[in-house]
Amino acid sequence: MALLPIITAPDKRLEIVSTPVEAVTDEVRRQLDDMLETMYAAPGIGLAAIQVGIPKRMLVIDVSREGEEKRPLYIINPEFTWVSDEDKVYEEGCLSLPEQYAEVARPAEVKVSYLDYNGEKQELHADGLLAVCLQHEIDHLDGILFVDHLSALKRNMILRKLLKQKRLAEAG
């Protein structure tokens, strides 16, 4: 397994709409393993393939708490089959927007169908943090960042801050 570089905003690659995975191959599983290792090392609770430069519809998630047994989810070609009418607000962050957080309202519960690590069809009903994480990561597959759910003022403030950090890092 290998640690992959995480793309940080602002970067046009994060706006790419990812394409479906045609077949779950050993190469796809290797990429998922590398993504999981990268996510754990960051540390984070979710990572979409596009965040490491792979424009494919796949992501990894593990919302287990520190000290708990790890429960990684490998999710390929996810599709929402149901979303609740009730919204819930969570403070979100993102590995592609380091040290930036904001409250985002999303459906409180979702059902997602997907292919697992072995290419088997699965369906998952999620609420709480897992529901938020699924929606956040699936947004990435559609070229959407959590800041795109904010007001233009808040979004631009965060993106300007990240651009300034990027320029300072490149100059230093």
Contact map, one row per residue, 1 for C-alpha under 8 A:
1110000000000000000000000000010011001000000000000000000000000000000000000000000000000000000000000000000000000000000000000000000000000000000000000000000000000000000000000000
1111000000000000000000000000000001001100000000000000000000000000000000000000000000000000000000000000000000000000000000000000000000000000000000000000000000000000000000000000
1111100000000000000000000000000001101100100000000000000000000000000000000000000000000000000000000000000000000000000000000000000000000000000000000000000000000000000000000000
0111110000000000000000000000000001100100000000000001000000000000000000000000000000000000000000000000000000000000000000000000000000000000000000000000000000000000000000000000
0011111000000000000000000000000000000100000000000001000000000000000000000000000000000000000000000000000000000000000000000000000000000000000000000000000000000000000000000000
0001111100000000000000000000000000000000000000000011100000000000000000000000000000000000000000110000000000000000000000000000000000000000000000000000000000000000000000000000
0000111110101100000000000000000000000000000000000011100000000000000000000000000000000000000000010000000000000000000000000000000000000000000000000000000000000000000000000000
0000011111100000000000000000000000000000000000000010000000000000000000000000000000000000000000111100000000000000000000000000000000000000000000000000000000000000000000000000
0000001111100100000000000000000000000000000000000000000000000000000000000000000000000000000000011000000000000000000000000000000000000000000000000000000000000010011000000000
0000000111110100000000000000000000000000000000000000000000000000000000000000000000000000000000000000000000000000000000000000000000000000000000000000000000000010011000000000
0000001111111110000000000000000000000000000000000000000000000000000000000000000000000000000000000000000000000000000000000000000000000000000000000000000000000000000000000000
0000000001111111000000000000000000000000000000000000000000000000000000000000000000000000000000000000000000000000000000000000000000000000000000000000000000000000000000000000
0000001000111111000000000000000000000000000000000100100000000000000000000000000000000000000000000000000000000000000000000000000000000000000000000000000000000000000000000000
0000001011111111000000000000000000000000000000000110000000000000000000000000000000000000000000000000000000000000000000000000000000000000000100111000000000000000000000000000
0000000000111111100000000000000000000000000000000000000000000000000000000000000000000000000000000000000000000000000000000000000000000000000101110000000000000000000000000000
0000000000011111110000000000000000000000000000000100001000000000000000000000000000000000000000000000000000000000000000000000000000000000000011100000000000000000000000000000
0000000000000011111000000000000000000000000000000000001000000000000000000000000000000000000000000000000000000000000000000000000000000000000111100000000000000000000000000000
0000000000000001111100000000000000000000000000000100001110000000000000000000000000000000000000000000000000000000000000000000000000000000000011100000000000000000000000000000
0000000000000000111110000000000000000000000000000000001110000000000000000000000000000000000000000000000000000000000000000000000000000000000000000000000000000000000000000000
0000000000000000011111000000000000000000000000000000000110000000000000000000100000000000000000000000000000000000000000000000000000000000000000000000000000000000000000000000
0000000000000000001111110000000000000000000000000000000111000000000000000001100000000000000000000000000000000000000000000000000000000000000000000000000000000000000000000000
0000000000000000000111110000000000000000000000000000000000000000000000000000000000000000000000000000000000000000000000000000000000000000000000000000000000000000000000000000
0000000000000000000011111000000000000000000000000000000000000000000000000000000000000000000000000000000000000000000000100000000000000000000000000000000000000000000000000000
0000000000000000000011111111100000000000000000000000000000000000000000000000000000000000000000000000000000000000000011100000000000000000000000000000000000000000000000000000
0000000000000000000000111111100000000000000000000000000000000000000000000000000000000000000000000000000000000000000000000000000000000000000000000000000000000000000000000000
0000000000000000000000011111110000000000000000000000000000000000000000000000000000000000000000000000000000000000000000000000000000000000000000000000000000000000000000000000
0000000000000000000000011111111000000000000000000000000000000000000000000000000000000000000000000000000000000000000000000000000000000000000000000000000000000000000000000000
0000000000000000000000011111111100000000000000000000000000000000000000000000000000000000000000000000000000000000000000000000000000000000000000000000000000000000000000000000
0000000000000000000000011111111110000000000000000000000000000000000000000000000000000000000000000000000000000000000010000000000000000000000000000000000000000000000000000000
1000000000000000000000000111111111000000000000000000000000000000000000000000000000000000000000000000000000000000000000000000000000000000000000000000000000000000000000000000
0000000000000000000000000011111111100000000000000000000000000000000000000000000000000000000000000000000000000000000000000000000000000000000000000000000000000000000000000000
0000000000000000000000000001111111110000000000000000000001110000000000000100000000000000000000000000000000000000000000000000000000000000000000000000000000000000000000000000
1000000000000000000000000000111111111000000000000000000000000000000000000000000000000000000000000000000000000000000000000000000000000000000000000000000000000000000000000000
1111000000000000000000000000011111111100000000000000000000000000000000000000000000000000000000000000000000000000000000000000000000000000000000000000000000000000000000000000
0011000000000000000000000000001111111110000000101001000000110000000000000000000000000000000000000000000000000000000000000000000000000000000000000000000000000000000000000000
0000000000000000000000000000000111111111000000100000000000011000000000010000000000000000000000000000000000000000000000000000000000000000000000000000000000000000000000000000
1110000000000000000000000000000011111111100000000000000000000000000000000000000000000000000000000000000000000000000000000000000000000000000000000000000000000000000000000000
0111100000000000000000000000000001111111111000000000000000000000000000000000000000000000000000000000000000000000000000000000000000000000000000000000000000000000000000000000
0000000000000000000000000000000000111111111111100000000000010000000000000000000000000000000000000000000000000000000000000000000000000000000000000000000000000000000000000000
0000000000000000000000000000000000011111111110000000000000000000000000000000000000000000000000000000000000000000000000000000000000000000000000000000000000000000000000000000
0010000000000000000000000000000000001111111100000000000000000000000000000000000000000000000000000000000000000000000000000000000000000000000000000000000000000000000000000000
0000000000000000000000000000000000000111111100000000000000000000000000000000000000000000000000100000000000000000000000000000000000000000000000000000000000000000000000000000
0000000000000000000000000000000000000111111110000000000000000000000000000000000000000000000000000000000000000000000000000000000000000000000000000000000000000000000000000000
0000000000000000000000000000000000000011111111100000000000000000000000000000000000000000000001100000000000000000000000000000000000000000000000000000000000000000000000000000
0000000000000000000000000000000000000011001111100000000000001110000000000000000000000000000000000000000000000000000000000000000000001000000000000000000000000000000000000000
0000000000000000000000000000000000000010000111110000000000111110000000000000000000000000000000000000000000000000000000000000000000001000100000000000000000000000000000000000
0000000000000000000000000000000000110010000111111010000000111000000000000000000000000000000000100000000000000000000000000000000000000000100000000000000000000000000000000000
0000000000000000000000000000000000000000000001111111000011110000000000000000000000000000000000000000000000000000000000000000000000000000110110000000000000000000000000000000
0000000000000000000000000000000000100000000000111111111111100000000000000000000000000000000000000000000000000000000000000000000000000000000010000000000000000000000000000000
0000000000001101010000000000000000000000000000011111111100000000000000000000000000000000000000000000000000000000000000000000000000000000000110000000000000000000000000000000
0000011100000100000000000000000000000000000000111111110000000000000000000000000000000000000000010000000000000000000000000000000000000000000100000000000000000000000000000000
0001111000000000000000000000000000100000000000011111110000000000000000000000000000000000000000000000000000000000000000000000000000000000000000000000000000000000000000000000
0000011000001000000000000000000000000000000000001111111000000000000000000000000000000000000000000000000000000000000000000000000000000000000000000000000000000000000000000000
0000000000000000000000000000000000000000000000001111111100000000000000000000000000000000000000000000000000000000000000000000000000000000000000000000000000000000000000000000
0000000000000001111000000000000000000000000000001100111110000000000000000000000000000000000000000000000000000000000000000000000000000000000010000000000000000000000000000000
0000000000000000011110000000000000000000000000001100011111000000000000000000000000000000000000000000000000000000000000000000000000000000000010000000000000000000000000000000
0000000000000000011110000000000000000000000000011000001111100000000000000001110000000000000000000000000000000000000000000000000000000000000010000000000000000000000000000000
0000000000000000000010000000000100000000000000011000000111110000000000000111110000000000000000000000000000000000000000000000000000000000000010000000000000000000000000000000
0000000000000000000000000000000100100000000001111000000011111000000000000111000000000000000000000000000000000000000000000000000000000000110000000000000000000000000000000000
0000000000000000000000000000000100110010000001110000000001111100000000011110000000000000000000000000000000000000000000000000000000000000000000000000000000000000000000000000
0000000000000000000000000000000000010000000011100000000000111110000000011100000000000000000000000000000000000000000000000000000000001100000000000000000000000000000000000000
0000000000000000000000000000000000000000000011000000000000011111000001111000000000000000000000000000000000000000000000000000000000000000000000000000000000000000000000000000
0000000000000000000000000000000000000000000011000000000000001111100000110000000000000000000000000000000000000000000000000000000011000000000000000000000000000000000000000000
0000000000000000000000000000000000000000000000000000000000000111110111100000000000000000000000000000000000000000000000000000000000000000000000000000000000000000000000000000
0000000000000000000000000000000000000000000000000000000000000011111100000000000000000000000000000000000000000000000000000000000000000000000000000000000000000000000000000000
0000000000000000000000000000000000000000000000000000000000000001111100000000000000000000000000000000000000000000000000000000000000000000000000000000000000000000000000000000
0000000000000000000000000000000000000000000000000000000000000000111110000000000000000000000000000000000000000000000000000000000000000000000000000000000000000000000000000000
0000000000000000000000000000000000000000000000000000000000000001111111000000000000000000000000000000000000000000000000000000000000000000000000000000000000000000000000000000
0000000000000000000000000000000000000000000000000000000000000001001111100000000000000000000000000000000000000000000000000000000000000000000000000000000000000000000000000000
0000000000000000000000000000000000000000000000000000000000000101000111110000000000000000000000000000000000000000000000000000000000000000000000000000000000000000000000000000
0000000000000000000000000000000000000000000000000000000000000111000011111000000000000000000000000000000000000000000000000000000000000000000000000000000000000000000000000000
0000000000000000000000000000000000010000000000000000000000011110000001111100000000000000000000000000000000000000000000000000000000000000000000000000000000000000000000000000
0000000000000000000000000000000000000000000000000000000000011100000000111110000000000000000000000000000000000000000100000000000000000000000000000000000000000000000000000000
0000000000000000000000000000000100000000000000000000000001111000000000011111000000000000000000000000000000000000000110000000000000000000000000000000000000000000000000000000
0000000000000000000000000000000000000000000000000000000001110000000000001111110000000000000000000000000000000000011110000000000000000000000000000000000000000000000000000000
0000000000000000000010000000000000000000000000000000000011100000000000000111110000000000000000000000000000000000011110000000000000000000000000000000000000000000000000000000
0000000000000000000110000000000000000000000000000000000011000000000000000011111000000000000000000000000000000000011000000000000000000000000000000000000000000000000000000000
0000000000000000000000000000000000000000000000000000000011000000000000000011111100000000000000000000000000000001111000000000000000000000010000000000000000000000000000000000
0000000000000000000000000000000000000000000000000000000000000000000000000000111110000000000000000000000000000001110000000000000000000000000000000000000000000000000000000000
0000000000000000000000000000000000000000000000000000000000000000000000000000011111100000000000000000000000000111100000000000000000000000000000000000000000000000000000000000
0000000000000000000000000000000000000000000000000000000000000000000000000000001111100000000000000000000000000111100000000000000000000000000000000000000000000000000000000000
0000000000000000000000000000000000000000000000000000000000000000000000000000000111110000000000000000000000000111000000000000000000000000000000000000000000000000000000000000
0000000000000000000000000000000000000000000000000000000000000000000000000000000111111000000000000000000000111110000000000000000000000000000000000000000000000000000000000000
0000000000000000000000000000000000000000000000000000000000000000000000000000000001111110000000000000000000111100000000000000000000000000000000000000000000000000000000000000
0000000000000000000000000000000000000000000000000000000000000000000000000000000000111110000000000000000000110000000000000000000000000000000000000000000000000000000000000000
0000000000000000000000000000000000000000000000000000000000000000000000000000000000011111000000000000000000111000000000000000000000000000000000000000000000000000000000000000
0000000000000000000000000000000000000000000000000000000000000000000000000000000000011111100000000000000011110000000000000000000000000000000000000000000000000000000000000000
0000000000000000000000000000000000000000000000000000000000000000000000000000000000000111110000000000000011110000000000000000000000000000000000000000000000000000000000000000
0000000000000000000000000000000000000000000000000000000000000000000000000000000000000011111000000000001111000000000000000000000000000000000000000000000000000000000000000000
0000000000000000000000000000000000000000000000000000000000000000000000000000000000000001111100000000001110000000000000000000000000010000000000000000000000000000000000000000
0000000000000000000000000000000000000000000000000000000000000000000000000000000000000000111110000000111100000000000000000000000000000000000000000000000000000000000000000000
0000000000000000000000000000000000000000000000000000000000000000000000000000000000000000011111000000111100000000000000000000000000000000000000000100000000000000000000000000
0000000000000000000000000000000000000000000000000000000000000000000000000000000000000000001111101111110000000000000000000000000000000000000000000100000000000000000000000000
0000000000000000000000000000000000000000000100000000000000000000000000000000000000000000000111111111100000000000000000000000000000000000000000000100000000000000000000000000
0000010100000000000000000000000000000000010100100000000000000000000000000000000000000000000011111100000000000000000000000000000000000000000000000000000000000000000000000000
0000011110000000000000000000000000000000000000000010000000000000000000000000000000000000000001111100000000000000000000000000000000000000000000000000000000000000000000000000
0000000110000000000000000000000000000000000000000000000000000000000000000000000000000000000011111111000000000000000000000000000000000000000000000000000000000000010000000000
0000000100000000000000000000000000000000000000000000000000000000000000000000000000000000000011111111000000000000000000000000000000000000000000000000000000000000010000000000
0000000000000000000000000000000000000000000000000000000000000000000000000000000000000000000011001111100000000000000000000000000000000000000000000000000000000000000000000000
0000000000000000000000000000000000000000000000000000000000000000000000000000000000000000000011001111110000000000000000000000000000000000000000000000000000000100000000000000
0000000000000000000000000000000000000000000000000000000000000000000000000000000000000000001111000011111000000000000000000000000000000000000000000000000000000000000000000000
0000000000000000000000000000000000000000000000000000000000000000000000000000000000000000001110000001111100000000000000000000000000000000000000000010000000000000000000000000
0000000000000000000000000000000000000000000000000000000000000000000000000000000000000000111100000000111110000000000000000000000000000000000000000000000000000000000000000000
0000000000000000000000000000000000000000000000000000000000000000000000000000000000000000111100000000011111000000000000000000000000000000000000000100110000000000000000000000
0000000000000000000000000000000000000000000000000000000000000000000000000000000000000011110000000000001111100000000000000000000000000000000000000000000000000000000000000000
0000000000000000000000000000000000000000000000000000000000000000000000000000000000000011100000000000000111110000000000000000000000010010000000000000000000000000000000000000
0000000000000000000000000000000000000000000000000000000000000000000000000000000000111111000000000000000011111100000000000000000000110000000000000000000000000000000000000000
0000000000000000000000000000000000000000000000000000000000000000000000000000000000111111000000000000000001111100000000000000001100110000000000000000000000000000000000000000
0000000000000000000000000000000000000000000000000000000000000000000000000000000000110100000000000000000000111110000000000000111100100000000000000000000000000000000000000000
0000000000000000000000000000000000000000000000000000000000000000000000000000000111110000000000000000000000111111000000000000111000100000000000000000000000000000000000000000
0000000000000000000000000000000000000000000000000000000000000000000000000000000111100000000000000000000000001111100000000011110000000000000000000000000000000000000000000000
0000000000000000000000000000000000000000000000000000000000000000000000000000011111000000000000000000000000000111110000000011100000000000000000000000000000000000000000000000
0000000000000000000000000000000000000000000000000000000000000000000000000000011110000000000000000000000000000011111000001111000000000000000000000000000000000000000000000000
0000000000000000000000000000000000000000000000000000000000000000000000000011111000000000000000000000000000000001111100001110000000000000000000000000000000000000000000000000
0000000000000000000000000000000000000000000000000000000000000000000000000011110000000000000000000000000000000000111111111100000000000000000000000000000000000000000000000000
0000000000000000000000000000000000000000000000000000000000000000000000001111000000000000000000000000000000000000011111111100000000000000000000000000000000000000000000000000
0000000000000000000000010000100000000000000000000000000000000000000000000111000000000000000000000000000000000000001111110000000000000000000000000000000000000000000000000000
0000000000000000000000010000000000000000000000000000000000000000000000000000000000000000000000000000000000000000001111110000000000000000000000000000000000000000000000000000
0000000000000000000000110000000000000000000000000000000000000000000000000000000000000000000000000000000000000000001111111000000000000000000000000000000000000000000000000000
0000000000000000000000000000000000000000000000000000000000000000000000000000000000000000000000000000000000000000001111111100000000000000000000000000000000000000000000000000
0000000000000000000000000000000000000000000000000000000000000000000000000000000000000000000000000000000000000000111100111110000000000000000000000000000000000000000000000000
0000000000000000000000000000000000000000000000000000000000000000000000000000000000000000000000000000000000000000111100011111000000000000000000000000000000000000000000000000
0000000000000000000000000000000000000000000000000000000000000000000000000000000000000000000000000000000000000011110000001111100000000000000000000000000000000000000000000000
0000000000000000000000000000000000000000000000000000000000000000000000000000000000000000000000000000000000000011100000000111110000000000000000000000000000000000000000000000
0000000000000000000000000000000000000000000000000000000000000000000000000000000000000000000000000000000000001111000000000011111000000000000000000000000000000000000000000000
0000000000000000000000000000000000000000000000000000000000000000000000000000000000000000000000000000000000001110000000000001111101100000000000000000000000000000000000000000
0000000000000000000000000000000000000000000000000000000000000000000000000000000000000000000000000000000000011100000000000000111111110000000000000000000000000000000000000000
0000000000000000000000000000000000000000000000000000000000000000000000000000000000000000000000000000000000011000000000000000011111110000000000000000000000000000000000000000
0000000000000000000000000000000000000000000000000000000000000010000000000000000000000000000000000000000000000000000000000000001111111000000000000000000000000000000000000000
0000000000000000000000000000000000000000000000000000000000000010000000000000000000000000000000000000000000000000000000000000011111111100000000000000000000000000000000000000
0000000000000000000000000000000000000000000000000000000000000000000000000000000000000000000000000000000000111100000000000000011111111110000000000000000000000000000000000000
0000000000000000000000000000000000000000000000000000000000000000000000000000000000000000010000000000000001110000000000000000001111111111000000000000000000000000000000000000
0000000000000000000000000000000000000000000011000000000000001000000000000000000000000000000000000000000000000000000000000000000011111111100000000000000000000000000000000000
0000000000000000000000000000000000000000000000000000000000001000000000000000000000000000000000000000000000000000000000000000000001111111110000000000000000000000000000000000
0000000000000000000000000000000000000000000000000000000000000000000000000000000000000000000000000000000001000000000000000000000000111111111000000000000000000000000000000000
0000000000000000000000000000000000000000000000000000000000000000000000000000000000000000000000000000000000000000000000000000000000011111111100001100000000000000000000000000
0000000000000000000000000000000000000000000001110000000000100000000000000000000000000000000000000000000000000000000000000000000000001111111110000000000000000000000000000000
0000000000000000000000000000000000000000000000010000000000100000000000000000010000000000000000000000000000000000000000000000000000000111111111000000000000000000000000000000
0000000000000000000000000000000000000000000000000000000000000000000000000000000000000000000000000000000000000000000000000000000000000011111111111100000000000000000000000000
0000000000000110100000000000000000000000000000010110000000000000000000000000000000000000000000000000000000000000000000000000000000000001111111111000000000000000000000000000
0000000000000001110000000000000000000000000000011100001111000000000000000000000000000000000000000000000000000000000000000000000000000000111111110000000000000000000000000000
0000000000000011110000000000000000000000000000000000000000000000000000000000000000000000000000000000000000000000000000000000000000000000011111110000000000000000000000000000
0000000000000111110000000000000000000000000000000000000000000000000000000000000000000000000000000000000000000000000000000000000000000000001111111000000000000000000000000000
0000000000000110000000000000000000000000000000000000000000000000000000000000000000000000000000000000000000000000000000000000000000000000001111111101000000000000000000000000
0000000000000100000000000000000000000000000000000000000000000000000000000000000000000000000000000000000000000000000000000000000000000001001100111111100000000000000000000000
0000000000000000000000000000000000000000000000000000000000000000000000000000000000000000000111000000000100000000000000000000000000000001001000011111110000000000000000000000
0000000000000000000000000000000000000000000000000000000000000000000000000000000000000000000000000000010000000000000000000000000000000000000000001111110001100100000000000000
0000000000000000000000000000000000000000000000000000000000000000000000000000000000000000000000000000000000000000000000000000000000000000000000011111111000100000000000000000
0000000000000000000000000000000000000000000000000000000000000000000000000000000000000000000000000000000100000000000000000000000000000000000000001111111000000000000000000000
0000000000000000000000000000000000000000000000000000000000000000000000000000000000000000000000000000000100000000000000000000000000000000000000000111111101100000000000000000
0000000000000000000000000000000000000000000000000000000000000000000000000000000000000000000000000000000000000000000000000000000000000000000000000001111111100000000000000000
0000000000000000000000000000000000000000000000000000000000000000000000000000000000000000000000000000000000000000000000000000000000000000000000000000011111110000000000000000
0000000000000000000000000000000000000000000000000000000000000000000000000000000000000000000000000000000000000000000000000000000000000000000000000000001111111000000000000000
0000000000000000000000000000000000000000000000000000000000000000000000000000000000000000000000000000000000000000000000000000000000000000000000000010011111111100000000000000
0000000000000000000000000000000000000000000000000000000000000000000000000000000000000000000000000000000000000000000000000000000000000000000000000011011111111110000000000000
0000000000000000000000000000000000000000000000000000000000000000000000000000000000000000000000000000000000000000000000000000000000000000000000000000000111111111000000000000
0000000000000000000000000000000000000000000000000000000000000000000000000000000000000000000000000000000000000000000000000000000000000000000000000000000011111111100000000000
0000000000000000000000000000000000000000000000000000000000000000000000000000000000000000000000000001000000000000000000000000000000000000000000000010000001111111110000000000
0000000011000000000000000000000000000000000000000000000000000000000000000000000000000000000000000000000000000000000000000000000000000000000000000000000000111111111000000000
0000000000000000000000000000000000000000000000000000000000000000000000000000000000000000000000000000000000000000000000000000000000000000000000000000000000011111111100000000
0000000000000000000000000000000000000000000000000000000000000000000000000000000000000000000000000000000000000000000000000000000000000000000000000000000000001111111110000000
0000000011000000000000000000000000000000000000000000000000000000000000000000000000000000000000001100000000000000000000000000000000000000000000000000000000000111111111000000
0000000011000000000000000000000000000000000000000000000000000000000000000000000000000000000000000000000000000000000000000000000000000000000000000000000000000011111111100000
0000000000000000000000000000000000000000000000000000000000000000000000000000000000000000000000000000000000000000000000000000000000000000000000000000000000000001111111110000
0000000000000000000000000000000000000000000000000000000000000000000000000000000000000000000000000000000000000000000000000000000000000000000000000000000000000000111111111000
0000000000000000000000000000000000000000000000000000000000000000000000000000000000000000000000000000000000000000000000000000000000000000000000000000000000000000011111111100
0000000000000000000000000000000000000000000000000000000000000000000000000000000000000000000000000000000000000000000000000000000000000000000000000000000000000000001111111110
0000000000000000000000000000000000000000000000000000000000000000000000000000000000000000000000000000000000000000000000000000000000000000000000000000000000000000000111111111
0000000000000000000000000000000000000000000000000000000000000000000000000000000000000000000000000000000000000000000000000000000000000000000000000000000000000000000011111111
0000000000000000000000000000000000000000000000000000000000000000000000000000000000000000000000000000000000000000000000000000000000000000000000000000000000000000000001111111
0000000000000000000000000000000000000000000000000000000000000000000000000000000000000000000000000000000000000000000000000000000000000000000000000000000000000000000000111111
0000000000000000000000000000000000000000000000000000000000000000000000000000000000000000000000000000000000000000000000000000000000000000000000000000000000000000000000011111
